[in-house]
Amino acid sequence: MKKSVLLLLLFVGFTGISQTNDALLKHYNAYYKEMRLQGDINGVISALTHLNVISPSKERRDTLAFVYMNNGKHMQALNTIGIEKNADDSDLAVQVKAFSLKSLNQPKRALEHFEELNSRNPSPYLAYEMADLKIQTGDMDGAVKNIEYGIANATDEMKYAFYERQQPYEVPLKAAFYHLKGLADFNQNKENIDAAIASIDEALKIAPNFNLASLSKQALESRKQQAAEGSEGTKN
């Protein structure tokens, strides 16, 4: 008799918990939809966090991490899904790890995830990110391969955004690749500044208002002038 009563109480308890969880899931799903409708990012994050606590899933976790990343909260994004490379990660999770680590100035770790993404679905955009990171980490041969792929495969419709000015702007992706080519040319041979400038000129032909390329060209021309003046001084 006592066992029957205990089992009945446990059953009632589990049923009550299940009904409570179902009610909470329904509430936070509705709350999530409303926050998305209103464009309330903090509300979206709160709703997803509650949903993932009540009913954990990789999909919710990855979506929460993506929302964090997409709103500049890169540390929170990585705290949500980690930084390790996992073969069973979704494409979304790998994307979050790659871009968040890049934003947090972790080029080697970011590159690992960009390469994983590219192995799943190669694209000129991923080639650009990898080339940029390889230049930062000193892998010029690897960068050149990505750049050559990008120049060959980037279409006129593809754009890339830059943020070094107060007002962000876009240039054709192919122009962005030629700018990277100039940087790689210079890093491969710092004595042949003309080759680097020629590559950046190609970028400026495609995108005359490419501010970052103009700044790079000015820096290279200044370096060339300093080298020439130094050479003259040595002769004298």
C-alpha positions, 0 to 999 in steps of 0.5 A: 500500500505504501509503495502504491501511494509513493508511486502515485505521488511520484507520478503526480509530481512528474506530471506536474513538472512536465506540465510546468515545463510545457507551459514554460516552453509555450510561454518562452516560444511566444516571447521569442517570436514577439521579441523577434517581431519587435527587433529586441535583441536582448529579449531574443537572447533572454528567450533563447537562454530560457528555452535552452535551459528548459529544453536544451538542444544544439540547435537552440544553443547554436542559434543563441551563439549566432545572435550573440556573434551577430551583435558583437558579443563575441566572448558570450558567443564562444562561452555558449558553444566553446572554441574547440574544433568538433567534427559534429559541429553544425555549419552555424556553430563553426561559423560562430567560432571562426568569426568570433575568434577572428574578432577577438584577435585569435587568428590561428584559432579562427583560421582552423574553423574557417578551413573547416567551413571551407572544406564543407562548402568552399567559397570566395568569401571564405577564401578571403577570410583565410587569406587575410588570416594567413597573412597575419600569421605569416603563411604567405604561400597559403595566402597566395593560394587563397587569393588566386582562388578568390580572384578567379572565382569572385563574381562582380556581384560579390561585395565585401564590407570594410569598417576602418572609416567611421562610415562602413563601405563596400567594395567588389570582393575581387578588389579586396583580393587584389588589395590582399595580393599587394600585402602578400607581395610586399611580405614575400619580398619587401625589396620589390615594393613596385609589385605590391603597389601594382597589385593595389593599383588593380584593386583601385581600378576596380574600386577607386573609392577603396579607402583601405587600399589607398592607405596601403598604397600611400604607406608603400609609396612612403616606404619606397621614398624613404628607401630611395632617400636612404640609398641616395644618402649612402651614395653621398 
